[in-house]
Amino acid sequence: MPNVGVVGIQWGDEGKGKIIDMLSNYADVIVRFQGGANAGHTIVVGDKKVILHLLPSGVLHDKKYCIIANGVVLDPEVFEKEVQELKNLGYLKDDKRLMVSSLTHIIMPYHKKLDALKEAKGTTKKIGTTGRGIGPAYEDKVSRMGIRVIDLLDKKTFTEKVKQNLELKNFIIKKYYKDEGFKTRDITKAYGAYRPVLKKYATDTAHFLHTSIEQGKKILFEGAQGTYLDVDHGTYPFVTSSNTVSGNIATGSGVPPTSINYILGICKAYTTRVGEGPFPTELNDETGERLRASGGEFGATTGRPRRCGWFDAVIVKRALKINGITGLALMKLDVLDEFDTIKICNKYKIGGRYYDRPPVSIADYERCEPQYEEMEGWKTTIRDVKKYDDLPVNAKKYLARIEELIGVKIAIISVGPDRESTLVLENPFLK
């Protein structure tokens, strides 16, 4: 049975939630393998819009097992709130179908405060962090100061670790940032309230996945953010604090790389970015505003307006190679319906030379001059289109040119926000 990984191949916000929700129909298990509550996956079901930050998007389907794996950093407050909201909406009726890895690291109050203080300090370039403690939590994980779910479940262990960590955290907060620190008893009391909730869902999720693989179950691995926010392969330092690429599916969930049979890359029919950092095709003009307005380009987690620009084949092609993409899901094609002409960036000019791959230097990124080719728009709505053959001729030409430039076939096309507004040319689970 095929197991499928889904990853973003731009700067996040590509529309992964919708595709994961759709593919969840064919999967038995859906796994979130990295990131934290800074991810926002928006899913439209009928007249309901559901925004998920931590829970896998497959949680909206009955009889599916959903896992928050060890590669995630978990905010227990957000987790408890999201679980309750879903229950109020009539989802998540069987608690046994939601699991949290006991090895998942927890976001603590001092992580959030340090995140906000560092960004506000302004001693370095602003990154555009969401301020949700993601970076500091991953820092503690790497420096072996992290507190995991299994630690929280043991009151004595949790208290000892909080007390030990606060010696350093309070020193930094008070002495360097000149702000108010934390008391051990306040944190242990507040987080003690989450213990019963997490105890209900905490388990050895890697073992569950190994068993599922042996049983031939279909597993869907859900990524957050996008390739160019990857801490190793993104536009560093304007990145998130985890590995967002497909290679992290294995380490972030505890399965062998050989168990993943298909990698689906998600990108928009144009490009967006939230926060700071380089963005070669960004449009700071009326066209950029049109893309933002037509696409509803505001962050699902923060509400921040997204920066918008034309499709960048240079970054997409590189992301396809890094992730080993099998097929592409192209999202929000309908946003381009009313444009007379549409541009595609096919190379960069830096100084007097041309490049068909992104630079590795942020300084070179800032010097990039995108080189465009222009295509005629289709000037008609495609939201009611149910088959690829019924797409306007110019829309099909646009899709064909993207395939030609990036060297990967388009498997799925989104022509509207609803579940039904999706053209599936190749289903990864039925391949």
C-alpha positions as CSV (number, residue, x, y, z in Angstrom):
1,M,0.0,0.0,0.0
2,P,1.4,3.5,-0.8
3,N,2.4,5.9,1.9
4,V,2.3,9.6,0.9
5,G,4.2,12.6,2.1
6,V,2.8,16.1,1.5
7,V,5.2,19.1,1.7
8,G,5.0,22.8,0.7
9,I,7.5,23.9,-1.9
10,Q,7.4,27.7,-1.6
11,W,7.3,29.8,1.6
12,G,4.4,28.0,3.2
13,D,0.7,28.8,3.0
14,E,0.5,26.9,-0.2
15,G,-2.8,25.2,0.5
16,K,-1.6,22.0,2.1
17,G,-4.7,21.8,4.4
18,K,-7.1,21.4,1.6
19,I,-5.1,18.7,-0.2
20,I,-4.4,16.7,3.0
21,D,-8.1,16.9,3.9
22,M,-8.9,15.5,0.4
23,L,-6.3,12.8,0.5
24,S,-7.4,11.8,4.0
25,N,-10.3,10.1,2.4
26,Y,-7.9,7.4,1.1
27,A,-5.6,7.2,4.1
28,D,-5.9,5.2,7.3
29,V,-3.5,7.2,9.3
30,I,-2.6,10.9,9.1
31,V,0.7,12.1,10.7
32,R,1.9,15.7,11.5
33,F,5.7,15.3,11.6
34,Q,7.1,18.8,12.3
35,G,6.4,22.4,13.2
36,G,4.2,23.9,15.9
37,A,1.1,26.0,16.3
38,N,2.6,28.6,13.9
39,A,1.2,26.6,11.1
40,G,-2.3,27.3,9.9
41,H,-4.2,24.9,7.7
42,T,-7.5,26.2,6.5
43,I,-10.2,23.8,5.3
44,V,-13.6,24.7,3.9
45,V,-16.3,22.1,4.5
46,G,-19.7,23.2,3.1
47,D,-20.4,26.5,4.8
48,K,-17.8,25.9,7.6
49,K,-14.2,27.2,7.6
50,V,-12.1,25.1,10.0
51,I,-8.6,26.4,10.8
52,L,-6.2,23.9,12.3
53,H,-2.9,24.8,13.9
54,L,-1.7,21.6,15.5
55,L,-4.0,18.8,14.8
56,P,-3.5,16.9,11.5
57,S,-6.1,18.0,8.9
58,G,-7.4,14.4,8.7
59,V,-9.0,14.9,12.0
60,L,-12.1,16.1,10.2
61,H,-12.7,12.6,8.9
62,D,-14.3,9.8,10.9
63,K,-12.5,6.4,11.4
64,K,-9.0,7.9,10.7
65,Y,-6.1,7.7,13.1
66,C,-4.4,11.1,13.5
67,I,-1.0,11.5,15.0
68,I,1.1,14.4,16.3
69,A,4.6,12.9,16.0
70,N,7.8,13.5,17.9
71,G,9.1,16.2,15.4
72,V,6.4,18.6,16.4
73,V,6.7,21.1,19.3
74,L,3.4,21.1,21.1
75,D,1.7,24.0,22.8
76,P,-0.6,22.3,25.3
77,E,-2.9,25.3,25.6
78,V,-3.5,25.4,21.8
79,F,-3.8,21.6,21.7
80,E,-6.5,21.5,24.4
81,K,-8.4,24.4,22.8
82,E,-8.3,22.9,19.4
83,V,-9.5,19.5,20.6
84,Q,-12.4,21.1,22.4
85,E,-13.4,23.3,19.4
86,L,-13.4,20.3,17.1
87,K,-15.6,18.4,19.6
88,N,-18.0,21.3,19.7
89,L,-18.2,21.2,15.9
90,G,-19.1,17.5,16.0
91,Y,-15.6,16.1,15.1
92,L,-13.2,13.9,17.1
93,K,-15.9,11.7,18.5
94,D,-13.5,8.8,19.3
95,D,-10.5,9.9,21.4
96,K,-8.6,6.7,20.6
97,R,-8.2,8.0,17.1
98,L,-6.0,10.9,18.1
99,M,-2.5,10.2,19.4
100,V,0.4,12.4,20.6
101,S,3.9,11.1,20.7
102,S,5.2,10.9,24.3
103,L,8.5,12.2,22.8
104,T,7.0,15.4,21.5
105,H,8.6,18.5,23.0
106,I,6.4,21.0,24.8
107,I,6.3,24.8,24.3
108,M,6.7,26.5,27.7
109,P,5.6,30.0,28.8
110,Y,9.3,31.2,28.8
111,H,9.6,30.1,25.2
112,K,6.9,32.4,24.1
113,K,8.2,35.3,26.2
114,L,11.8,34.9,24.9
115,D,10.5,34.6,21.3
116,A,8.7,38.0,21.6
117,L,11.5,39.7,23.5
118,K,14.1,38.7,21.0
119,E,12.1,40.0,18.1
120,A,11.3,43.2,19.9
121,K,14.8,43.8,21.0
122,G,15.8,44.6,17.5
123,T,19.6,43.9,17.9
124,T,19.4,41.8,14.8
125,K,17.3,41.7,11.7
126,K,13.7,40.9,12.4
127,I,12.8,37.4,11.2
128,G,9.0,37.9,11.2
129,T,8.4,35.1,13.8
130,T,4.8,34.5,14.9
131,G,6.0,34.8,18.6
132,R,4.5,31.5,19.6
133,G,7.7,30.1,21.1
134,I,8.5,27.7,18.3
135,G,12.2,28.7,17.8
136,P,13.1,28.8,21.5
137,A,11.4,25.3,22.0
138,Y,13.5,23.8,19.2
139,E,16.6,25.5,20.7
140,D,16.0,23.8,24.0
141,K,15.4,20.5,22.2
142,V,18.8,20.7,20.5
143,S,20.5,21.9,23.6
144,R,19.0,19.0,25.6
145,M,17.0,21.3,27.9
146,G,13.7,20.4,26.3
147,I,10.6,19.2,28.3
148,R,8.7,16.4,26.5
149,V,5.1,15.2,26.9
150,I,6.4,12.2,28.9
151,D,8.1,14.6,31.3
152,L,4.9,16.6,31.9
153,L,3.0,13.4,32.7
154,D,5.4,12.8,35.6
155,K,4.8,15.6,38.1
156,K,8.1,15.2,39.9
157,T,10.2,15.1,36.8
158,F,8.3,18.0,35.3
159,T,8.8,20.2,38.4
160,E,12.5,19.4,38.5
161,K,13.0,20.2,34.9
162,V,11.1,23.5,35.1
163,K,13.0,24.6,38.2
164,Q,16.4,23.8,36.5
165,N,15.5,25.5,33.3
166,L,14.2,28.6,35.0
167,E,17.7,29.3,36.5
168,L,18.9,30.1,33.0
169,K,15.7,31.4,31.4
170,N,15.0,33.9,34.2
171,F,18.6,35.1,34.2
172,I,18.3,35.9,30.5
173,I,14.9,37.5,30.8
174,K,15.7,39.6,33.8
175,K,19.4,40.5,33.2
176,Y,19.5,40.8,29.4
177,Y,15.9,41.8,28.5
178,K,15.1,43.6,31.8
179,D,11.7,41.9,32.0
180,E,9.9,39.9,34.6
181,G,10.8,36.2,35.0
182,F,8.7,33.2,36.0
183,K,8.1,31.2,39.2
184,T,8.3,27.4,39.1
185,R,5.1,27.0,41.1
186,D,3.1,29.1,38.6
187,I,4.2,27.1,35.6
188,T,3.8,23.7,37.3
189,K,0.3,24.7,38.4
190,A,-0.8,26.0,35.0
191,Y,0.7,23.1,33.1
192,G,-0.5,20.5,35.6
193,A,-4.0,21.3,34.3
194,Y,-3.0,19.9,30.9
195,R,-1.7,16.6,32.4
196,P,-5.1,14.8,32.2
197,V,-5.7,15.9,28.7
198,L,-2.3,14.9,27.3
199,K,-2.4,11.6,29.3
200,K,-5.5,10.6,27.3
201,Y,-3.7,11.0,24.0
202,A,0.0,10.3,24.7
203,T,1.6,7.1,23.5
204,D,4.4,5.5,21.5
205,T,3.3,6.7,18.1
206,A,6.4,5.4,16.3
207,H,5.4,1.8,17.4
208,F,1.9,2.5,16.2
209,L,3.2,3.6,12.8
210,H,5.6,0.6,12.5
211,T,2.6,-1.7,13.2
212,S,0.4,0.1,10.7
213,I,3.1,-0.2,8.0
214,E,3.4,-4.0,8.7
215,Q,-0.4,-4.3,8.4
216,G,-0.3,-2.5,5.0
217,K,-2.2,0.6,6.2
218,K,-2.1,3.7,4.1
219,I,-0.3,6.6,5.8
220,L,-0.4,10.3,5.0
221,F,2.4,12.4,6.3
222,E,1.5,16.1,6.7
223,G,4.1,18.8,6.6
224,A,3.8,22.4,7.8
225,Q,5.3,25.6,6.4
226,G,7.3,25.2,3.1
227,T,10.7,24.3,1.7
228,Y,12.1,27.8,1.7
229,L,11.3,28.1,5.4
230,D,13.4,25.0,6.1
231,V,16.1,25.7,8.7
232,D,18.8,24.1,6.4
233,H,17.5,24.6,2.9
234,G,15.4,27.8,3.2
235,T,16.3,31.5,3.0
236,Y,18.2,31.4,6.3
237,P,17.9,33.2,8.7
238,F,14.4,34.1,7.5
239,V,13.2,30.6,8.2
240,T,11.3,28.5,10.7
241,S,13.2,26.4,13.3
242,S,12.5,22.9,11.9
243,N,13.2,20.9,8.8
244,T,10.2,21.3,6.6
245,V,11.4,19.1,3.7
246,S,10.4,15.6,3.0
247,G,13.6,14.2,4.5
248,N,12.3,15.0,7.9
249,I,9.3,12.7,7.5
250,A,11.4,9.9,8.7
251,T,13.1,11.6,11.7
252,G,10.0,13.6,12.6
253,S,7.8,10.5,12.9
254,G,10.1,7.5,13.5
255,V,9.4,5.6,10.2
256,P,12.1,4.5,7.8
257,P,12.6,6.5,4.6
258,T,11.9,3.4,2.6
259,S,8.3,3.4,3.8
260,I,7.4,6.5,1.9
261,N,6.3,5.8,-1.6
262,Y,5.1,9.1,-3.0
263,I,6.0,12.8,-2.2
264,L,3.4,15.3,-3.3
265,G,4.6,18.9,-3.5
266,I,2.1,21.7,-2.9
267,C,2.5,25.2,-4.5
268,K,0.3,28.1,-5.6
269,A,-0.3,29.2,-9.1
270,Y,1.6,32.3,-8.0
271,T,3.8,32.9,-5.0
272,T,3.3,34.3,-1.5
273,R,5.3,34.8,1.6
274,V,4.5,35.9,5.2
275,G,7.1,37.7,7.3
276,E,10.6,39.0,6.5
277,G,13.1,37.7,4.0
278,P,13.9,37.7,0.3
279,F,11.2,37.3,-2.3
280,P,12.4,37.8,-5.8
281,T,9.0,37.9,-7.6
282,E,7.3,40.1,-5.0
283,L,4.9,42.7,-6.5
284,N,4.7,45.9,-4.4
285,D,2.1,47.4,-6.7
286,E,-1.5,47.2,-7.8
287,T,-1.0,43.7,-9.3
288,G,0.3,42.4,-5.9
289,E,-2.7,43.9,-4.2
290,R,-5.0,42.2,-6.7
291,L,-3.5,38.9,-6.0
292,R,-3.8,39.4,-2.3
293,A,-7.5,40.5,-2.5
294,S,-8.5,37.8,-5.0
295,G,-6.6,35.0,-3.1
296,G,-7.6,36.1,0.4
297,E,-4.0,36.2,1.2
298,F,-3.9,36.7,5.0
299,G,-2.2,34.3,7.4
300,A,-4.5,31.6,8.9
301,T,-2.5,31.8,12.2
302,T,-1.6,35.5,12.5
303,G,-3.9,37.3,10.1
304,R,-0.9,39.1,8.6
305,P,-1.3,40.1,5.0
306,R,0.8,37.9,2.8
307,R,3.3,39.3,0.3
308,C,2.4,38.3,-3.2
309,G,4.1,37.8,-6.5
310,W,4.2,35.9,-9.8
311,F,4.9,32.2,-10.0
312,D,8.7,31.5,-9.5
313,A,9.8,28.5,-11.4
314,V,13.3,28.9,-10.2
315,I,12.6,28.2,-6.5
316,V,10.0,25.6,-7.3
317,K,12.3,23.6,-9.5
318,R,15.0,23.5,-6.7
319,A,12.4,22.5,-4.1
320,L,11.2,19.6,-6.3
321,K,14.8,18.2,-6.3
322,I,15.4,18.7,-2.6
323,N,12.2,16.9,-1.7
324,G,12.2,14.2,-4.4
325,I,8.7,15.3,-5.6
326,T,6.7,12.7,-7.4
327,G,3.8,14.9,-8.4
328,L,2.7,18.5,-8.0
329,A,-0.6,20.0,-6.6
330,L,-1.1,23.5,-8.0
331,M,-3.4,25.5,-5.8
332,K,-5.5,28.6,-6.3
333,L,-5.4,28.6,-10.1
334,D,-8.8,30.5,-10.0
335,V,-7.1,33.5,-8.4
336,L,-5.6,34.3,-11.9
337,D,-9.0,34.2,-13.6
338,E,-9.3,37.9,-14.2
339,F,-5.8,38.8,-15.3
340,D,-5.2,39.9,-18.9
341,T,-1.7,38.6,-18.8
342,I,0.2,36.3,-16.4
343,K,3.9,36.2,-15.8
344,I,6.2,33.3,-14.9
345,C,9.8,33.8,-13.6
346,N,12.0,31.4,-15.4
347,K,15.5,32.6,-14.3
348,Y,17.3,35.2,-12.2
349,K,19.7,37.9,-13.2
350,I,22.4,38.7,-10.6
351,G,24.9,41.3,-11.7
352,G,25.5,40.5,-15.4
353,R,24.9,36.8,-15.2
354,Y,21.8,34.6,-15.5
355,Y,20.9,31.7,-13.2
356,D,18.3,29.0,-13.3
357,R,18.7,28.1,-9.6
358,P,18.4,30.1,-6.4
359,P,21.5,31.7,-4.9
360,V,22.8,30.4,-1.6
361,S,23.6,33.8,-0.3
362,I,21.0,36.2,1.2
363,A,23.0,39.1,-0.2
364,D,22.7,37.6,-3.7
365,Y,18.9,37.0,-3.2
366,E,18.6,40.7,-2.5
367,R,20.3,41.4,-5.9
368,C,18.1,39.0,-7.9
369,E,16.3,40.5,-10.9
370,P,13.5,38.0,-11.9
371,Q,13.4,37.3,-15.6
372,Y,9.8,36.9,-16.8
373,E,8.0,35.3,-19.7
374,E,4.4,36.5,-20.3
375,M,1.3,34.5,-21.2
376,E,-2.2,35.4,-22.0
377,G,-4.8,35.0,-19.3
378,W,-8.1,33.2,-19.8
379,K,-10.4,35.9,-18.5
380,T,-13.2,33.6,-17.3
381,T,-14.1,31.9,-14.1
382,I,-12.9,28.3,-13.7
383,R,-14.5,27.6,-10.3
384,D,-17.3,25.4,-11.8
385,V,-14.9,23.3,-13.9
386,K,-15.0,19.6,-13.0
387,K,-12.7,18.1,-15.6
388,Y,-9.2,19.1,-16.9
389,D,-10.5,19.1,-20.5
390,D,-13.0,21.8,-19.6
391,L,-10.4,24.3,-18.5
392,P,-9.9,27.3,-20.8
393,V,-7.2,26.8,-23.5
394,N,-5.0,29.5,-22.0
395,A,-5.3,28.0,-18.5
396,K,-4.1,24.6,-19.9
397,K,-1.2,26.4,-21.7
398,Y,-0.2,28.0,-18.4
399,L,-0.2,24.6,-16.7
400,A,1.7,23.0,-19.5
401,R,4.4,25.7,-19.4
402,I,4.9,25.3,-15.7
403,E,5.3,21.5,-16.1
404,E,7.9,22.2,-18.9
405,L,9.9,24.6,-16.7
406,I,10.0,22.5,-13.5
407,G,10.1,19.0,-15.0
408,V,7.4,17.4,-12.9
409,K,3.8,16.6,-13.8
410,I,0.9,18.3,-12.2
411,A,-1.2,15.7,-10.3
412,I,-3.8,17.9,-8.7
413,I,-5.3,21.3,-9.6
414,S,-7.3,23.5,-7.2
415,V,-9.8,25.7,-9.0
416,G,-11.6,27.0,-5.8
417,P,-11.6,26.9,-2.0
418,D,-14.2,24.1,-1.6
419,R,-13.4,20.4,-1.3
420,E,-15.2,19.8,-4.6
421,S,-13.3,22.4,-6.5
422,T,-10.4,20.1,-7.2
423,L,-9.3,18.4,-10.4
424,V,-7.4,15.1,-9.6
425,L,-5.3,14.0,-12.6
426,E,-3.3,11.5,-10.5
427,N,-4.3,10.3,-7.0
428,P,-1.1,9.4,-5.1
429,F,-2.9,6.7,-3.2
430,L,-4.2,5.1,-6.3
431,K,-1.0,5.3,-8.3
